[in-house]
Amino acid sequence: MRLISCVVALAATFAAQPVPNFAGKWVIQGAGRGGGRGGSQTLTLNQVGTEVTGELVGGGGGGGGSAAPINNELYDGKVEGGTLSFYVWRGTDKPYKVTYTGTLNAAGDEIAFSLTGAPGRGGAPSTPQTVSAKRTK
C-alpha cells in the first residue's frame, strides 16, 4: 500500500510539471544554408500539449537559392523534457534533412537551437550549428 502511494505521488509530481509554451511567431537571423549565413527565417509554431506543428519560411543563401526549403512544413514536432525538436527538408537539387533542437529561455522570448544534418562545404557533413530564434510581438 505504501509503495502504491509513493508511485502515485511521484506520477503526480511529473504530471504537474508544466510544458514550456513554444507557440507563436519567431524570427531566426542569419540562418541560411545549414544555419550559417543568409537572411532571416520566420518560424511559426503551433503547440497543443507536447505536439508541435508549424512552418519555417525564408532563408536560402549560400546555395544560389538551393538551400531554401523544399516546402515550409515542420515534421515530427514535439516537446520532451522542456526541449523542442522538429525537422525540415532543405534544398532542391539534393534534399537534406535539418533537425532543430531547442530550449526556451526563462523569459520565454528566445529559443536557442542546435541544427544538425546540413551539409558543409563540398557536401561533407557539417558540425552542429547554433542559432537563436526571437519571439516577435
C-alpha positions as a Markdown table, in Angstrom:
| # | Residue | x | y | z |
|---|---|---|---|---|
| 1 | Met | 0.0 | 0.0 | 0.0 |
| 2 | Arg | 2.8 | 2.4 | 0.9 |
| 3 | Leu | 4.5 | 1.6 | -2.4 |
| 4 | Ile | 1.4 | 2.5 | -4.4 |
| 5 | Ser | 1.1 | 5.8 | -2.5 |
| 6 | Cys | 4.7 | 6.6 | -3.4 |
| 7 | Val | 4.2 | 5.8 | -7.1 |
| 8 | Val | 1.0 | 7.8 | -7.3 |
| 9 | Ala | 2.7 | 10.8 | -5.6 |
| 10 | Leu | 5.7 | 10.5 | -7.9 |
| 11 | Ala | 3.5 | 10.3 | -11.0 |
| 12 | Ala | 1.5 | 13.4 | -9.9 |
| 13 | Thr | 4.8 | 15.3 | -9.5 |
| 14 | Phe | 5.9 | 14.5 | -13.0 |
| 15 | Ala | 2.4 | 15.2 | -14.4 |
| 16 | Ala | 2.3 | 18.6 | -12.7 |
| 17 | Gln | 5.4 | 19.9 | -14.4 |
| 18 | Pro | 4.3 | 22.4 | -17.0 |
| 19 | Val | 5.3 | 22.0 | -20.6 |
| 20 | Pro | 7.1 | 25.1 | -22.0 |
| 21 | Asn | 5.0 | 27.2 | -24.4 |
| 22 | Phe | 6.8 | 27.4 | -27.7 |
| 23 | Ala | 3.7 | 28.5 | -29.7 |
| 24 | Gly | 4.0 | 31.8 | -31.6 |
| 25 | Lys | 6.0 | 33.5 | -34.3 |
| 26 | Trp | 9.7 | 33.6 | -34.1 |
| 27 | Val | 12.5 | 35.2 | -36.2 |
| 28 | Ile | 15.8 | 33.4 | -36.8 |
| 29 | Gln | 18.5 | 35.7 | -38.0 |
| 30 | Gly | 21.4 | 34.6 | -40.2 |
| 31 | Ala | 20.0 | 31.1 | -40.7 |
| 32 | Gly | 20.8 | 30.4 | -44.3 |
| 33 | Arg | 22.4 | 27.2 | -45.6 |
| 34 | Gly | 22.6 | 24.9 | -42.5 |
| 35 | Gly | 22.0 | 27.9 | -40.2 |
| 36 | Gly | 25.1 | 29.7 | -41.3 |
| 37 | Arg | 24.9 | 32.8 | -43.4 |
| 38 | Gly | 21.8 | 34.1 | -45.1 |
| 39 | Gly | 18.8 | 36.3 | -44.3 |
| 40 | Ser | 16.2 | 35.8 | -41.7 |
| 41 | Gln | 13.6 | 33.0 | -41.4 |
| 42 | Thr | 10.2 | 33.2 | -39.9 |
| 43 | Leu | 9.2 | 30.2 | -37.7 |
| 44 | Thr | 5.6 | 29.7 | -36.8 |
| 45 | Leu | 4.9 | 27.2 | -34.1 |
| 46 | Asn | 1.5 | 25.8 | -33.1 |
| 47 | Gln | 1.6 | 23.7 | -29.9 |
| 48 | Val | -1.1 | 21.5 | -28.4 |
| 49 | Gly | 0.3 | 19.8 | -25.3 |
| 50 | Thr | 3.6 | 18.3 | -26.3 |
| 51 | Glu | 2.8 | 18.1 | -30.1 |
| 52 | Val | 4.1 | 20.9 | -32.3 |
| 53 | Thr | 3.2 | 21.8 | -35.9 |
| 54 | Gly | 4.1 | 24.8 | -38.0 |
| 55 | Glu | 6.2 | 26.2 | -40.8 |
| 56 | Leu | 9.6 | 27.7 | -41.5 |
| 57 | Val | 9.7 | 30.3 | -44.2 |
| 58 | Gly | 12.6 | 32.2 | -45.7 |
| 59 | Gly | 16.3 | 31.7 | -45.5 |
| 60 | Gly | 18.2 | 30.4 | -48.5 |
| 61 | Gly | 21.6 | 32.0 | -49.0 |
| 62 | Gly | 24.7 | 30.1 | -49.5 |
| 63 | Gly | 23.4 | 28.0 | -52.4 |
| 64 | Gly | 22.0 | 30.2 | -55.0 |
| 65 | Gly | 18.6 | 29.6 | -53.6 |
| 66 | Ser | 19.1 | 25.8 | -53.4 |
| 67 | Ala | 19.1 | 25.9 | -49.6 |
| 68 | Ala | 15.5 | 27.2 | -49.5 |
| 69 | Pro | 13.0 | 24.7 | -48.0 |
| 70 | Ile | 11.5 | 22.2 | -50.3 |
| 71 | Asn | 8.3 | 23.1 | -48.5 |
| 72 | Asn | 7.8 | 25.0 | -45.4 |
| 73 | Glu | 6.3 | 22.3 | -43.2 |
| 74 | Leu | 7.8 | 21.1 | -39.9 |
| 75 | Tyr | 7.9 | 17.4 | -39.3 |
| 76 | Asp | 7.8 | 15.3 | -36.1 |
| 77 | Gly | 7.5 | 18.4 | -33.9 |
| 78 | Lys | 7.4 | 17.6 | -30.2 |
| 79 | Val | 8.3 | 18.9 | -26.7 |
| 80 | Glu | 10.1 | 16.4 | -24.5 |
| 81 | Gly | 11.5 | 17.3 | -21.1 |
| 82 | Gly | 11.4 | 21.0 | -21.9 |
| 83 | Thr | 13.2 | 20.6 | -25.3 |
| 84 | Leu | 11.6 | 21.3 | -28.6 |
| 85 | Ser | 12.6 | 19.3 | -31.7 |
| 86 | Phe | 11.5 | 19.1 | -35.3 |
| 87 | Tyr | 13.0 | 18.7 | -38.7 |
| 88 | Val | 12.6 | 20.3 | -42.1 |
| 89 | Trp | 13.7 | 19.3 | -45.6 |
| 90 | Arg | 16.0 | 21.7 | -47.3 |
| 91 | Gly | 17.5 | 22.0 | -50.8 |
| 92 | Thr | 16.1 | 21.3 | -54.2 |
| 93 | Asp | 18.9 | 19.6 | -56.1 |
| 94 | Lys | 19.9 | 17.2 | -53.4 |
| 95 | Pro | 17.4 | 17.5 | -50.5 |
| 96 | Tyr | 18.7 | 17.0 | -47.0 |
| 97 | Lys | 17.1 | 16.9 | -43.6 |
| 98 | Val | 17.9 | 19.5 | -41.0 |
| 99 | Thr | 17.0 | 18.8 | -37.4 |
| 100 | Tyr | 16.3 | 21.7 | -35.0 |
| 101 | Thr | 16.6 | 21.0 | -31.2 |
| 102 | Gly | 16.0 | 24.0 | -28.9 |
| 103 | Thr | 15.3 | 25.2 | -25.4 |
| 104 | Leu | 13.3 | 28.2 | -24.3 |
| 105 | Asn | 14.9 | 30.8 | -22.1 |
| 106 | Ala | 13.4 | 31.7 | -18.7 |
| 107 | Ala | 11.8 | 34.9 | -20.1 |
| 108 | Gly | 10.1 | 32.8 | -22.8 |
| 109 | Asp | 11.2 | 35.2 | -25.6 |
| 110 | Glu | 14.1 | 33.3 | -27.1 |
| 111 | Ile | 14.8 | 29.7 | -28.3 |
| 112 | Ala | 18.4 | 28.5 | -28.5 |
| 113 | Phe | 18.6 | 26.0 | -31.4 |
| 114 | Ser | 21.2 | 23.4 | -32.3 |
| 115 | Leu | 20.9 | 22.4 | -36.0 |
| 116 | Thr | 22.2 | 19.1 | -37.3 |
| 117 | Gly | 22.1 | 17.4 | -40.7 |
| 118 | Ala | 23.1 | 20.3 | -43.0 |
| 119 | Pro | 25.9 | 19.6 | -45.5 |
| 120 | Gly | 29.1 | 21.5 | -45.1 |
| 121 | Arg | 31.4 | 22.7 | -47.9 |
| 122 | Gly | 31.7 | 20.2 | -50.7 |
| 123 | Gly | 28.8 | 18.2 | -49.4 |
| 124 | Ala | 30.6 | 16.8 | -46.4 |
| 125 | Pro | 28.6 | 16.6 | -43.1 |
| 126 | Ser | 28.9 | 19.8 | -41.1 |
| 127 | Thr | 29.3 | 20.2 | -37.4 |
| 128 | Pro | 26.1 | 21.1 | -35.4 |
| 129 | Gln | 25.4 | 24.8 | -35.6 |
| 130 | Thr | 23.7 | 27.1 | -33.2 |
| 131 | Val | 21.1 | 29.8 | -33.9 |
| 132 | Ser | 18.6 | 31.6 | -31.8 |
| 133 | Ala | 15.0 | 32.5 | -32.5 |
| 134 | Lys | 13.4 | 35.6 | -31.0 |
| 135 | Arg | 9.7 | 35.8 | -30.4 |
| 136 | Thr | 8.1 | 38.5 | -32.4 |
| 137 | Lys | 5.5 | 40.9 | -30.9 |
